[in-house]
Amino acid sequence: MRFLRIDEVLAVVPVSKATLYRMINRKEFPPPCRIGASSMWPASDLREWANGVKRKRLFNDAEDFI
């Protein structure tokens, strides 16, 4: 299993660090795992999140045409 550090997550998710943590608090983004003193995200969690965001966008776009 591959884990990503905060800087790697922020390179993929186009938000600030503060916004990312707000999203986590609102349950809009997967929380990190603690590994020692570090917060890390399983790459699989980020893939699932990204797929969910894509599905939501497609559904919302489709509603505009209905």
PDBQT receptor file of N, H, CA, C and O in Angstrom, charges set to zero:
ATOM      1  N   MET A   1       0.850  -1.183   0.000  1.00  0.00    +0.000 N 
ATOM      2  CA  MET A   1       0.000   0.000   0.000  1.00  0.00    +0.000 C 
ATOM      3  C   MET A   1       0.894   1.243   0.000  1.00  0.00    +0.000 C 
ATOM      4  O   MET A   1       1.852   1.336   0.768  1.00  0.00    +0.000 OA
ATOM      5  N   ARG A   2       0.565   2.181  -0.864  1.00  0.00    +0.000 N 
ATOM      6  H   ARG A   2      -0.213   2.105  -1.487  1.00  0.00    +0.000 HD
ATOM      7  CA  ARG A   2       1.335   3.422  -0.971  1.00  0.00    +0.000 C 
ATOM      8  C   ARG A   2       0.645   4.523  -0.175  1.00  0.00    +0.000 C 
ATOM      9  O   ARG A   2      -0.578   4.656  -0.217  1.00  0.00    +0.000 OA
ATOM     10  N   PHE A   3       1.434   5.311   0.548  1.00  0.00    +0.000 N 
ATOM     11  H   PHE A   3       2.428   5.203   0.582  1.00  0.00    +0.000 HD
ATOM     12  CA  PHE A   3       0.927   6.440   1.323  1.00  0.00    +0.000 C 
ATOM     13  C   PHE A   3       1.506   7.737   0.782  1.00  0.00    +0.000 C 
ATOM     14  O   PHE A   3       2.647   7.777   0.323  1.00  0.00    +0.000 OA
ATOM     15  N   LEU A   4       0.703   8.803   0.839  1.00  0.00    +0.000 N 
ATOM     16  H   LEU A   4      -0.224   8.771   1.211  1.00  0.00    +0.000 HD
ATOM     17  CA  LEU A   4       1.129  10.116   0.356  1.00  0.00    +0.000 C 
ATOM     18  C   LEU A   4       1.237  11.094   1.516  1.00  0.00    +0.000 C 
ATOM     19  O   LEU A   4       0.401  11.104   2.419  1.00  0.00    +0.000 OA
ATOM     20  N   ARG A   5       2.277  11.912   1.476  1.00  0.00    +0.000 N 
ATOM     21  H   ARG A   5       2.956  11.903   0.742  1.00  0.00    +0.000 HD
ATOM     22  CA  ARG A   5       2.438  12.986   2.465  1.00  0.00    +0.000 C 
ATOM     23  C   ARG A   5       1.589  14.178   2.040  1.00  0.00    +0.000 C 
ATOM     24  O   ARG A   5       1.105  14.236   0.909  1.00  0.00    +0.000 OA
ATOM     25  N   ILE A   6       1.416  15.119   2.948  1.00  0.00    +0.000 N 
ATOM     26  H   ILE A   6       1.810  15.072   3.866  1.00  0.00    +0.000 HD
ATOM     27  CA  ILE A   6       0.568  16.292   2.694  1.00  0.00    +0.000 C 
ATOM     28  C   ILE A   6       0.999  17.038   1.435  1.00  0.00    +0.000 C 
ATOM     29  O   ILE A   6       0.152  17.467   0.653  1.00  0.00    +0.000 OA
ATOM     30  N   ASP A   7       2.300  17.196   1.231  1.00  0.00    +0.000 N 
ATOM     31  H   ASP A   7       2.988  16.847   1.866  1.00  0.00    +0.000 HD
ATOM     32  CA  ASP A   7       2.752  17.931   0.044  1.00  0.00    +0.000 C 
ATOM     33  C   ASP A   7       2.392  17.192  -1.243  1.00  0.00    +0.000 C 
ATOM     34  O   ASP A   7       2.113  17.823  -2.263  1.00  0.00    +0.000 OA
ATOM     35  N   GLU A   8       2.397  15.870  -1.202  1.00  0.00    +0.000 N 
ATOM     36  H   GLU A   8       2.624  15.357  -0.374  1.00  0.00    +0.000 HD
ATOM     37  CA  GLU A   8       2.010  15.090  -2.379  1.00  0.00    +0.000 C 
ATOM     38  C   GLU A   8       0.501  15.188  -2.625  1.00  0.00    +0.000 C 
ATOM     39  O   GLU A   8       0.057  15.255  -3.771  1.00  0.00    +0.000 OA
ATOM     40  N   VAL A   9      -0.277  15.195  -1.547  1.00  0.00    +0.000 N 
ATOM     41  H   VAL A   9       0.084  15.140  -0.616  1.00  0.00    +0.000 HD
ATOM     42  CA  VAL A   9      -1.734  15.336  -1.674  1.00  0.00    +0.000 C 
ATOM     43  C   VAL A   9      -2.069  16.700  -2.265  1.00  0.00    +0.000 C 
ATOM     44  O   VAL A   9      -2.903  16.806  -3.165  1.00  0.00    +0.000 OA
ATOM     45  N   LEU A  10      -1.414  17.744  -1.756  1.00  0.00    +0.000 N 
ATOM     46  H   LEU A  10      -0.737  17.658  -1.026  1.00  0.00    +0.000 HD
ATOM     47  CA  LEU A  10      -1.692  19.102  -2.235  1.00  0.00    +0.000 C 
ATOM     48  C   LEU A  10      -1.256  19.305  -3.686  1.00  0.00    +0.000 C 
ATOM     49  O   LEU A  10      -1.773  20.188  -4.371  1.00  0.00    +0.000 OA
ATOM     50  N   ALA A  11      -0.315  18.499  -4.152  1.00  0.00    +0.000 N 
ATOM     51  H   ALA A  11       0.105  17.782  -3.595  1.00  0.00    +0.000 HD
ATOM     52  CA  ALA A  11       0.092  18.577  -5.558  1.00  0.00    +0.000 C 
ATOM     53  C   ALA A  11      -1.003  18.017  -6.472  1.00  0.00    +0.000 C 
ATOM     54  O   ALA A  11      -1.081  18.379  -7.646  1.00  0.00    +0.000 OA
ATOM     55  N   VAL A  12      -1.839  17.140  -5.933  1.00  0.00    +0.000 N 
ATOM     56  H   VAL A  12      -1.775  16.845  -4.979  1.00  0.00    +0.000 HD
ATOM     57  CA  VAL A  12      -2.902  16.505  -6.712  1.00  0.00    +0.000 C 
ATOM     58  C   VAL A  12      -4.239  17.213  -6.529  1.00  0.00    +0.000 C 
ATOM     59  O   VAL A  12      -5.005  17.363  -7.481  1.00  0.00    +0.000 OA
ATOM     60  N   VAL A  13      -4.512  17.644  -5.310  1.00  0.00    +0.000 N 
ATOM     61  H   VAL A  13      -3.889  17.523  -4.537  1.00  0.00    +0.000 HD
ATOM     62  CA  VAL A  13      -5.786  18.300  -4.986  1.00  0.00    +0.000 C 
ATOM     63  C   VAL A  13      -5.538  19.806  -4.983  1.00  0.00    +0.000 C 
ATOM     64  O   VAL A  13      -4.780  20.296  -4.146  1.00  0.00    +0.000 OA
ATOM     65  N   PRO A  14      -6.152  20.545  -5.892  1.00  0.00    +0.000 N 
ATOM     66  CA  PRO A  14      -5.834  21.974  -6.062  1.00  0.00    +0.000 C 
ATOM     67  C   PRO A  14      -6.486  22.888  -5.023  1.00  0.00    +0.000 C 
ATOM     68  O   PRO A  14      -7.287  23.757  -5.368  1.00  0.00    +0.000 OA
ATOM     69  N   VAL A  15      -6.137  22.686  -3.749  1.00  0.00    +0.000 N 
ATOM     70  H   VAL A  15      -5.486  21.980  -3.469  1.00  0.00    +0.000 HD
ATOM     71  CA  VAL A  15      -6.632  23.542  -2.669  1.00  0.00    +0.000 C 
ATOM     72  C   VAL A  15      -5.475  23.847  -1.734  1.00  0.00    +0.000 C 
ATOM     73  O   VAL A  15      -4.420  23.217  -1.809  1.00  0.00    +0.000 OA
ATOM     74  N   SER A  16      -5.680  24.816  -0.854  1.00  0.00    +0.000 N 
ATOM     75  H   SER A  16      -6.537  25.328  -0.793  1.00  0.00    +0.000 HD
ATOM     76  CA  SER A  16      -4.653  25.127   0.134  1.00  0.00    +0.000 C 
ATOM     77  C   SER A  16      -4.686  24.089   1.251  1.00  0.00    +0.000 C 
ATOM     78  O   SER A  16      -5.639  23.318   1.368  1.00  0.00    +0.000 OA
ATOM     79  N   LYS A  17      -3.648  24.078   2.060  1.00  0.00    +0.000 N 
ATOM     80  H   LYS A  17      -2.874  24.704   1.965  1.00  0.00    +0.000 HD
ATOM     81  CA  LYS A  17      -3.580  23.156   3.195  1.00  0.00    +0.000 C 
ATOM     82  C   LYS A  17      -4.742  23.407   4.155  1.00  0.00    +0.000 C 
ATOM     83  O   LYS A  17      -5.356  22.459   4.646  1.00  0.00    +0.000 OA
ATOM     84  N   ALA A  18      -5.046  24.675   4.425  1.00  0.00    +0.000 N 
ATOM     85  H   ALA A  18      -4.548  25.444   4.026  1.00  0.00    +0.000 HD
ATOM     86  CA  ALA A  18      -6.149  25.016   5.331  1.00  0.00    +0.000 C 
ATOM     87  C   ALA A  18      -7.484  24.522   4.775  1.00  0.00    +0.000 C 
ATOM     88  O   ALA A  18      -8.309  23.988   5.517  1.00  0.00    +0.000 OA
ATOM     89  N   THR A  19      -7.692  24.699   3.477  1.00  0.00    +0.000 N 
ATOM     90  H   THR A  19      -7.022  25.133   2.875  1.00  0.00    +0.000 HD
ATOM     91  CA  THR A  19      -8.934  24.242   2.851  1.00  0.00    +0.000 C 
ATOM     92  C   THR A  19      -9.032  22.723   2.902  1.00  0.00    +0.000 C 
ATOM     93  O   THR A  19     -10.113  22.183   3.137  1.00  0.00    +0.000 OA
ATOM     94  N   LEU A  20      -7.933  22.037   2.688  1.00  0.00    +0.000 N 
ATOM     95  H   LEU A  20      -7.055  22.476   2.497  1.00  0.00    +0.000 HD
ATOM     96  CA  LEU A  20      -7.934  20.581   2.753  1.00  0.00    +0.000 C 
ATOM     97  C   LEU A  20      -8.384  20.116   4.136  1.00  0.00    +0.000 C 
ATOM     98  O   LEU A  20      -9.214  19.213   4.243  1.00  0.00    +0.000 OA
ATOM     99  N   TYR A  21      -7.851  20.720   5.189  1.00  0.00    +0.000 N 
ATOM    100  H   TYR A  21      -7.178  21.454   5.102  1.00  0.00    +0.000 HD
ATOM    101  CA  TYR A  21      -8.239  20.317   6.546  1.00  0.00    +0.000 C 
ATOM    102  C   TYR A  21      -9.684  20.709   6.860  1.00  0.00    +0.000 C 
ATOM    103  O   TYR A  21     -10.350  20.011   7.625  1.00  0.00    +0.000 OA
ATOM    104  N   ARG A  22     -10.179  21.799   6.294  1.00  0.00    +0.000 N 
ATOM    105  H   ARG A  22      -9.638  22.366   5.672  1.00  0.00    +0.000 HD
ATOM    106  CA  ARG A  22     -11.607  22.129   6.448  1.00  0.00    +0.000 C 
ATOM    107  C   ARG A  22     -12.467  21.065   5.771  1.00  0.00    +0.000 C 
ATOM    108  O   ARG A  22     -13.498  20.656   6.305  1.00  0.00    +0.000 OA
ATOM    109  N   MET A  23     -12.038  20.625   4.601  1.00  0.00    +0.000 N 
ATOM    110  H   MET A  23     -11.200  20.957   4.167  1.00  0.00    +0.000 HD
ATOM    111  CA  MET A  23     -12.769  19.574   3.895  1.00  0.00    +0.000 C 
ATOM    112  C   MET A  23     -12.787  18.283   4.712  1.00  0.00    +0.000 C 
ATOM    113  O   MET A  23     -13.796  17.579   4.742  1.00  0.00    +0.000 OA
ATOM    114  N   ILE A  24     -11.680  17.976   5.367  1.00  0.00    +0.000 N 
ATOM    115  H   ILE A  24     -10.861  18.548   5.343  1.00  0.00    +0.000 HD
ATOM    116  CA  ILE A  24     -11.619  16.783   6.219  1.00  0.00    +0.000 C 
ATOM    117  C   ILE A  24     -12.595  16.931   7.380  1.00  0.00    +0.000 C 
ATOM    118  O   ILE A  24     -13.326  15.994   7.699  1.00  0.00    +0.000 OA
ATOM    119  N   ASN A  25     -12.610  18.096   8.010  1.00  0.00    +0.000 N 
ATOM    120  H   ASN A  25     -12.016  18.857   7.751  1.00  0.00    +0.000 HD
ATOM    121  CA  ASN A  25     -13.519  18.327   9.141  1.00  0.00    +0.000 C 
ATOM    122  C   ASN A  25     -14.982  18.241   8.729  1.00  0.00    +0.000 C 
ATOM    123  O   ASN A  25     -15.824  17.830   9.528  1.00  0.00    +0.000 OA
ATOM    124  N   ARG A  26     -15.300  18.626   7.482  1.00  0.00    +0.000 N 
ATOM    125  H   ARG A  26     -14.616  18.960   6.833  1.00  0.00    +0.000 HD
ATOM    126  CA  ARG A  26     -16.683  18.560   6.974  1.00  0.00    +0.000 C 
ATOM    127  C   ARG A  26     -16.995  17.201   6.351  1.00  0.00    +0.000 C 
ATOM    128  O   ARG A  26     -18.068  17.005   5.780  1.00  0.00    +0.000 OA
ATOM    129  N   LYS A  27     -16.051  16.263   6.463  1.00  0.00    +0.000 N 
ATOM    130  H   LYS A  27     -15.179  16.422   6.926  1.00  0.00    +0.000 HD
ATOM    131  CA  LYS A  27     -16.221  14.904   5.911  1.00  0.00    +0.000 C 
ATOM    132  C   LYS A  27     -16.332  14.910   4.386  1.00  0.00    +0.000 C 
ATOM    133  O   LYS A  27     -16.982  14.044   3.800  1.00  0.00    +0.000 OA
ATOM    134  N   GLU A  28     -15.692  15.893   3.749  1.00  0.00    +0.000 N 
ATOM    135  H   GLU A  28     -15.164  16.596   4.224  1.00  0.00    +0.000 HD
ATOM    136  CA  GLU A  28     -15.691  15.990   2.289  1.00  0.00    +0.000 C 
ATOM    137  C   GLU A  28     -14.420  15.406   1.677  1.00  0.00    +0.000 C 
ATOM    138  O   GLU A  28     -14.306  15.305   0.455  1.00  0.00    +0.000 OA
ATOM    139  N   PHE A  29     -13.469  15.023   2.525  1.00  0.00    +0.000 N 
ATOM    140  H   PHE A  29     -13.562  15.105   3.517  1.00  0.00    +0.000 HD
ATOM    141  CA  PHE A  29     -12.193  14.484   2.068  1.00  0.00    +0.000 C 
ATOM    142  C   PHE A  29     -11.757  13.438   3.083  1.00  0.00    +0.000 C 
ATOM    143  O   PHE A  29     -11.995  13.609   4.278  1.00  0.00    +0.000 OA
ATOM    144  N   PRO A  30     -11.120  12.355   2.632  1.00  0.00    +0.000 N 
ATOM    145  CA  PRO A  30     -10.721  11.306   3.574  1.00  0.00    +0.000 C 
ATOM    146  C   PRO A  30      -9.696  11.809   4.592  1.00  0.00    +0.000 C 
ATOM    147  O   PRO A  30      -8.781  12.552   4.239  1.00  0.00    +0.000 OA
ATOM    148  N   PRO A  31      -9.849  11.406   5.846  1.00  0.00    +0.000 N 
ATOM    149  CA  PRO A  31      -8.888  11.822   6.866  1.00  0.00    +0.000 C 
ATOM    150  C   PRO A  31      -7.560  11.086   6.695  1.00  0.00    +0.000 C 
ATOM    151  O   PRO A  31      -7.518   9.997   6.122  1.00  0.00    +0.000 OA
ATOM    152  N   PRO A  32      -6.486  11.678   7.189  1.00  0.00    +0.000 N 
ATOM    153  CA  PRO A  32      -5.185  11.018   7.094  1.00  0.00    +0.000 C 
ATOM    154  C   PRO A  32      -5.051   9.919   8.139  1.00  0.00    +0.000 C 
ATOM    155  O   PRO A  32      -5.793   9.874   9.120  1.00  0.00    +0.000 OA
ATOM    156  N   CYS A  33      -4.093   9.041   7.907  1.00  0.00    +0.000 N 
ATOM    157  H   CYS A  33      -3.491   9.077   7.110  1.00  0.00    +0.000 HD
ATOM    158  CA  CYS A  33      -3.685   8.043   8.890  1.00  0.00    +0.000 C 
ATOM    159  C   CYS A  33      -2.456   8.605   9.592  1.00  0.00    +0.000 C 
ATOM    160  O   CYS A  33      -1.629   9.275   8.974  1.00  0.00    +0.000 OA
ATOM    161  N   ARG A  34      -2.346   8.334  10.857  1.00  0.00    +0.000 N 
ATOM    162  H   ARG A  34      -3.018   7.790  11.359  1.00  0.00    +0.000 HD
ATOM    163  CA  ARG A  34      -1.147   8.756  11.581  1.00  0.00    +0.000 C 
ATOM    164  C   ARG A  34      -0.131   7.625  11.497  1.00  0.00    +0.000 C 
ATOM    165  O   ARG A  34      -0.412   6.491  11.883  1.00  0.00    +0.000 OA
ATOM    166  N   ILE A  35       1.036   7.946  10.996  1.00  0.00    +0.000 N 
ATOM    167  H   ILE A  35       1.264   8.868  10.682  1.00  0.00    +0.000 HD
ATOM    168  CA  ILE A  35       2.141   6.997  10.940  1.00  0.00    +0.000 C 
ATOM    169  C   ILE A  35       3.296   7.674  11.660  1.00  0.00    +0.000 C 
ATOM    170  O   ILE A  35       3.972   8.539  11.105  1.00  0.00    +0.000 OA
ATOM    171  N   GLY A  36       3.508   7.269  12.894  1.00  0.00    +0.000 N 
ATOM    172  H   GLY A  36       2.959   6.566  13.346  1.00  0.00    +0.000 HD
ATOM    173  CA  GLY A  36       4.471   7.963  13.740  1.00  0.00    +0.000 C 
ATOM    174  C   GLY A  36       3.963   9.367  13.985  1.00  0.00    +0.000 C 
ATOM    175  O   GLY A  36       2.831   9.549  14.434  1.00  0.00    +0.000 OA
ATOM    176  N   ALA A  37       4.780  10.355  13.700  1.00  0.00    +0.000 N 
ATOM    177  H   ALA A  37       5.700  10.207  13.336  1.00  0.00    +0.000 HD
ATOM    178  CA  ALA A  37       4.388  11.754  13.877  1.00  0.00    +0.000 C 
ATOM    179  C   ALA A  37       3.818  12.353  12.592  1.00  0.00    +0.000 C 
ATOM    180  O   ALA A  37       3.469  13.533  12.557  1.00  0.00    +0.000 OA
ATOM    181  N   SER A  38       3.724  11.549  11.546  1.00  0.00    +0.000 N 
ATOM    182  H   SER A  38       4.007  10.591  11.574  1.00  0.00    +0.000 HD
ATOM    183  CA  SER A  38       3.292  12.055  10.240  1.00  0.00    +0.000 C 
ATOM    184  C   SER A  38       1.833  11.731   9.946  1.00  0.00    +0.000 C 
ATOM    185  O   SER A  38       1.311  10.698  10.365  1.00  0.00    +0.000 OA
ATOM    186  N   SER A  39       1.192  12.630   9.223  1.00  0.00    +0.000 N 
ATOM    187  H   SER A  39       1.616  13.469   8.882  1.00  0.00    +0.000 HD
ATOM    188  CA  SER A  39      -0.143  12.384   8.676  1.00  0.00    +0.000 C 
ATOM    189  C   SER A  39       0.046  11.962   7.229  1.00  0.00    +0.000 C 
ATOM    190  O   SER A  39       0.672  12.667   6.437  1.00  0.00    +0.000 OA
ATOM    191  N   MET A  40      -0.508  10.798   6.894  1.00  0.00    +0.000 N 
ATOM    192  H   MET A  40      -1.017  10.225   7.537  1.00  0.00    +0.000 HD
ATOM    193  CA  MET A  40      -0.349  10.282   5.540  1.00  0.00    +0.000 C 
ATOM    194  C   MET A  40      -1.672   9.724   5.055  1.00  0.00    +0.000 C 
ATOM    195  O   MET A  40      -2.484   9.235   5.840  1.00  0.00    +0.000 OA
ATOM    196  N   TRP A  41      -1.876   9.806   3.749  1.00  0.00    +0.000 N 
ATOM    197  H   TRP A  41      -1.217  10.204   3.111  1.00  0.00    +0.000 HD
ATOM    198  CA  TRP A  41      -3.108   9.332   3.127  1.00  0.00    +0.000 C 
ATOM    199  C   TRP A  41      -2.806   8.109   2.279  1.00  0.00    +0.000 C 
ATOM    200  O   TRP A  41      -1.870   8.125   1.481  1.00  0.00    +0.000 OA
ATOM    201  N   PRO A  42      -3.592   7.041   2.443  1.00  0.00    +0.000 N 
ATOM    202  CA  PRO A  42      -3.450   5.910   1.521  1.00  0.00    +0.000 C 
ATOM    203  C   PRO A  42      -3.844   6.358   0.107  1.00  0.00    +0.000 C 
ATOM    204  O   PRO A  42      -4.870   7.013  -0.079  1.00  0.00    +0.000 OA
ATOM    205  N   ALA A  43      -3.041   6.009  -0.862  1.00  0.00    +0.000 N 
ATOM    206  H   ALA A  43      -2.208   5.477  -0.711  1.00  0.00    +0.000 HD
ATOM    207  CA  ALA A  43      -3.327   6.390  -2.250  1.00  0.00    +0.000 C 
ATOM    208  C   ALA A  43      -4.690   5.860  -2.683  1.00  0.00    +0.000 C 
ATOM    209  O   ALA A  43      -5.383   6.501  -3.472  1.00  0.00    +0.000 OA
ATOM    210  N   SER A  44      -5.073   4.702  -2.175  1.00  0.00    +0.000 N 
ATOM    211  H   SER A  44      -4.510   4.180  -1.535  1.00  0.00    +0.000 HD
ATOM    212  CA  SER A  44      -6.375   4.125  -2.547  1.00  0.00    +0.000 C 
ATOM    213  C   SER A  44      -7.530   5.002  -2.064  1.00  0.00    +0.000 C 
ATOM    214  O   SER A  44      -8.547   5.106  -2.750  1.00  0.00    +0.000 OA
ATOM    215  N   ASP A  45      -7.391   5.638  -0.890  1.00  0.00    +0.000 N 
ATOM    216  H   ASP A  45      -6.565   5.554  -0.332  1.00  0.00    +0.000 HD
ATOM    217  CA  ASP A  45      -8.429   6.554  -0.396  1.00  0.00    +0.000 C 
ATOM    218  C   ASP A  45      -8.582   7.750  -1.324  1.00  0.00    +0.000 C 
ATOM    219  O   ASP A  45      -9.698   8.196  -1.589  1.00  0.00    +0.000 OA
ATOM    220  N   LEU A  46      -7.459   8.270  -1.817  1.00  0.00    +0.000 N 
ATOM    221  H   LEU A  46      -6.552   7.908  -1.602  1.00  0.00    +0.000 HD
ATOM    222  CA  LEU A  46      -7.517   9.424  -2.720  1.00  0.00    +0.000 C 
ATOM    223  C   LEU A  46      -8.140   9.043  -4.062  1.00  0.00    +0.000 C 
ATOM    224  O   LEU A  46      -8.883   9.830  -4.648  1.00  0.00    +0.000 OA
ATOM    225  N   ARG A  47      -7.840   7.843  -4.548  1.00  0.00    +0.000 N 
ATOM    226  H   ARG A  47      -7.236   7.203  -4.072  1.00  0.00    +0.000 HD
ATOM    227  CA  ARG A  47      -8.458   7.380  -5.802  1.00  0.00    +0.000 C 
ATOM    228  C   ARG A  47      -9.970   7.265  -5.640  1.00  0.00    +0.000 C 
ATOM    229  O   ARG A  47     -10.725   7.698  -6.511  1.00  0.00    +0.000 OA
ATOM    230  N   GLU A  48     -10.414   6.683  -4.528  1.00  0.00    +0.000 N 
ATOM    231  H   GLU A  48      -9.802   6.332  -3.820  1.00  0.00    +0.000 HD
ATOM    232  CA  GLU A  48     -11.855   6.561  -4.277  1.00  0.00    +0.000 C 
ATOM    233  C   GLU A  48     -12.510   7.934  -4.199  1.00  0.00    +0.000 C 
ATOM    234  O   GLU A  48     -13.583   8.143  -4.765  1.00  0.00    +0.000 OA
ATOM    235  N   TRP A  49     -11.874   8.869  -3.503  1.00  0.00    +0.000 N 
ATOM    236  H   TRP A  49     -11.002   8.699  -3.043  1.00  0.00    +0.000 HD
ATOM    237  CA  TRP A  49     -12.412  10.224  -3.375  1.00  0.00    +0.000 C 
ATOM    238  C   TRP A  49     -12.518  10.873  -4.755  1.00  0.00    +0.000 C 
ATOM    239  O   TRP A  49     -13.549  11.452  -5.097  1.00  0.00    +0.000 OA
ATOM    240  N   ALA A  50     -11.447  10.772  -5.546  1.00  0.00    +0.000 N 
ATOM    241  H   ALA A  50     -10.609  10.302  -5.269  1.00  0.00    +0.000 HD
ATOM    242  CA  ALA A  50     -11.435  11.391  -6.878  1.00  0.00    +0.000 C 
ATOM    243  C   ALA A  50     -12.518  10.785  -7.766  1.00  0.00    +0.000 C 
ATOM    244  O   ALA A  50     -13.180  11.511  -8.507  1.00  0.00    +0.000 OA
ATOM    245  N   ASN A  51     -12.705   9.488  -7.704  1.00  0.00    +0.000 N 
ATOM    246  H   ASN A  51     -12.167   8.898  -7.101  1.00  0.00    +0.000 HD
ATOM    247  CA  ASN A  51     -13.755   8.846  -8.503  1.00  0.00    +0.000 C 
ATOM    248  C   ASN A  51     -15.130   9.328  -8.074  1.00  0.00    +0.000 C 
ATOM    249  O   ASN A  51     -16.004   9.522  -8.918  1.00  0.00    +0.000 OA
ATOM    250  N   GLY A  52     -15.336   9.524  -6.784  1.00  0.00    +0.000 N 
ATOM    251  H   GLY A  52     -14.625   9.367  -6.098  1.00  0.00    +0.000 HD
ATOM    252  CA  GLY A  52     -16.608  10.043  -6.284  1.00  0.00    +0.000 C 
ATOM    253  C   GLY A  52     -16.865  11.460  -6.760  1.00  0.00    +0.000 C 
ATOM    254  O   GLY A  52     -17.993  11.800  -7.116  1.00  0.00    +0.000 OA
ATOM    255  N   VAL A  53     -15.836  12.287  -6.772  1.00  0.00    +0.000 N 
ATOM    256  H   VAL A  53     -14.919  12.011  -6.483  1.00  0.00    +0.000 HD
ATOM    257  CA  VAL A  53     -15.965  13.669  -7.240  1.00  0.00    +0.000 C 
ATOM    258  C   VAL A  53     -16.316  13.675  -8.725  1.00  0.00    +0.000 C 
ATOM    259  O   VAL A  53     -17.169  14.449  -9.160  1.00  0.00    +0.000 OA
ATOM    260  N   LYS A  54     -15.665  12.821  -9.496  1.00  0.00    +0.000 N 
ATOM    261  H   LYS A  54     -14.972  12.192  -9.143  1.00  0.00    +0.000 HD
ATOM    262  CA  LYS A  54     -15.946  12.749 -10.938  1.00  0.00    +0.000 C 
ATOM    263  C   LYS A  54     -17.388  12.322 -11.184  1.00  0.00    +0.000 C 
ATOM    264  O   LYS A  54     -18.074  12.900 -12.027  1.00  0.00    +0.000 OA
ATOM    265  N   ARG A  55     -17.853  11.300 -10.443  1.00  0.00    +0.000 N 
ATOM    266  H   ARG A  55     -17.296  10.830  -9.758  1.00  0.00    +0.000 HD
ATOM    267  CA  ARG A  55     -19.232  10.839 -10.608  1.00  0.00    +0.000 C 
ATOM    268  C   ARG A  55     -20.217  11.943 -10.261  1.00  0.00    +0.000 C 
ATOM    269  O   ARG A  55     -21.213  12.135 -10.959  1.00  0.00    +0.000 OA
ATOM    270  N   LYS A  56     -19.942  12.663  -9.190  1.00  0.00    +0.000 N 
ATOM    271  H   LYS A  56     -19.133  12.507  -8.624  1.00  0.00    +0.000 HD
ATOM    272  CA  LYS A  56     -20.833  13.745  -8.761  1.00  0.00    +0.000 C 
ATOM    273  C   LYS A  56     -20.901  14.831  -9.834  1.00  0.00    +0.000 C 
ATOM    274  O   LYS A  56     -21.983  15.335 -10.135  1.00  0.00    +0.000 OA
ATOM    275  N   ARG A  57     -19.757  15.192 -10.410  1.00  0.00    +0.000 N 
ATOM    276  H   ARG A  57     -18.878  14.783 -10.165  1.00  0.00    +0.000 HD
ATOM    277  CA  ARG A  57     -19.736  16.209 -11.470  1.00  0.00    +0.000 C 
ATOM    278  C   ARG A  57     -20.514  15.744 -12.692  1.00  0.00    +0.000 C 
ATOM    279  O   ARG A  57     -21.283  16.510 -13.273  1.00  0.00    +0.000 OA
ATOM    280  N   LEU A  58     -20.315  14.495 -13.081  1.00  0.00    +0.000 N 
ATOM    281  H   LEU A  58     -19.690  13.872 -12.610  1.00  0.00    +0.000 HD
ATOM    282  CA  LEU A  58     -21.035  13.974 -14.247  1.00  0.00    +0.000 C 
ATOM    283  C   LEU A  58     -22.535  13.993 -14.005  1.00  0.00    +0.000 C 
ATOM    284  O   LEU A  58     -23.301  14.354 -14.899  1.00  0.00    +0.000 OA
ATOM    285  N   PHE A  59     -22.965  13.610 -12.808  1.00  0.00    +0.000 N 
ATOM    286  H   PHE A  59     -22.343  13.317 -12.082  1.00  0.00    +0.000 HD
ATOM    287  CA  PHE A  59     -24.387  13.598 -12.481  1.00  0.00    +0.000 C 
ATOM    288  C   PHE A  59     -24.940  15.020 -12.510  1.00  0.00    +0.000 C 
ATOM    289  O   PHE A  59     -26.008  15.261 -13.072  1.00  0.00    +0.000 OA
ATOM    290  N   ASN A  60     -24.216  15.959 -11.906  1.00  0.00    +0.000 N 
ATOM    291  H   ASN A  60     -23.348  15.763 -11.449  1.00  0.00    +0.000 HD
ATOM    292  CA  ASN A  60     -24.672  17.351 -11.893  1.00  0.00    +0.000 C 
ATOM    293  C   ASN A  60     -24.728  17.929 -13.301  1.00  0.00    +0.000 C 
ATOM    294  O   ASN A  60     -25.662  18.658 -13.634  1.00  0.00    +0.000 OA
ATOM    295  N   ASP A  61     -23.738  17.612 -14.128  1.00  0.00    +0.000 N 
ATOM    296  H   ASP A  61     -22.978  17.020 -13.857  1.00  0.00    +0.000 HD
ATOM    297  CA  ASP A  61     -23.742  18.088 -15.517  1.00  0.00    +0.000 C 
ATOM    298  C   ASP A  61     -24.918  17.495 -16.284  1.00  0.00    +0.000 C 
ATOM    299  O   ASP A  61     -25.546  18.185 -17.087  1.00  0.00    +0.000 OA
ATOM    300  N   ALA A  62     -25.218  16.229 -16.046  1.00  0.00    +0.000 N 
ATOM    301  H   ALA A  62     -24.707  15.668 -15.394  1.00  0.00    +0.000 HD
ATOM    302  CA  ALA A  62     -26.331  15.577 -16.735  1.00  0.00    +0.000 C 
ATOM    303  C   ALA A  62     -27.657  16.214 -16.342  1.00  0.00    +0.000 C 
ATOM    304  O   ALA A  62     -28.546  16.347 -17.183  1.00  0.00    +0.000 OA
ATOM    305  N   GLU A  63     -27.807  16.609 -15.084  1.00  0.00    +0.000 N 
ATOM    306  H   GLU A  63     -27.085  16.501 -14.401  1.00  0.00    +0.000 HD
ATOM    307  CA  GLU A  63     -29.046  17.249 -14.634  1.00  0.00    +0.000 C 
ATOM    308  C   GLU A  63     -29.308  18.554 -15.375  1.00  0.00    +0.000 C 
ATOM    309  O   GLU A  63     -30.463  18.927 -15.581  1.00  0.00    +0.000 OA
ATOM    310  N   ASP A  64     -28.245  19.252 -15.779  1.00  0.00    +0.000 N 
ATOM    311  H   ASP A  64     -27.307  18.948 -15.612  1.00  0.00    +0.000 HD
ATOM    312  CA  ASP A  64     -28.404  20.510 -16.508  1.00  0.00    +0.000 C 
ATOM    313  C   ASP A  64     -29.081  20.304 -17.864  1.00  0.00    +0.000 C 
ATOM    314  O   ASP A  64     -29.718  21.220 -18.384  1.00  0.00    +0.000 OA
ATOM    315  N   PHE A  65     -28.947  19.112 -18.436  1.00  0.00    +0.000 N 
ATOM    316  H   PHE A  65     -28.430  18.368 -18.013  1.00  0.00    +0.000 HD
ATOM    317  CA  PHE A  65     -29.513  18.834 -19.750  1.00  0.00    +0.000 C 
ATOM    318  C   PHE A  65     -30.908  18.217 -19.683  1.00  0.00    +0.000 C 
ATOM    319  O   PHE A  65     -31.599  18.109 -20.695  1.00  0.00    +0.000 OA
ATOM    320  N   ILE A  66     -31.307  17.819 -18.495  1.00  0.00    +0.000 N 
ATOM    321  H   ILE A  66     -30.745  17.906 -17.673  1.00  0.00    +0.000 HD
ATOM    322  CA  ILE A  66     -32.618  17.150 -18.346  1.00  0.00    +0.000 C 
ATOM    323  C   ILE A  66     -33.696  18.176 -18.085  1.00  0.00    +0.000 C 
ATOM    324  O   ILE A  66     -34.864  17.819 -17.930  1.00  0.00    +0.000 OA
TER     325      ILE A  66
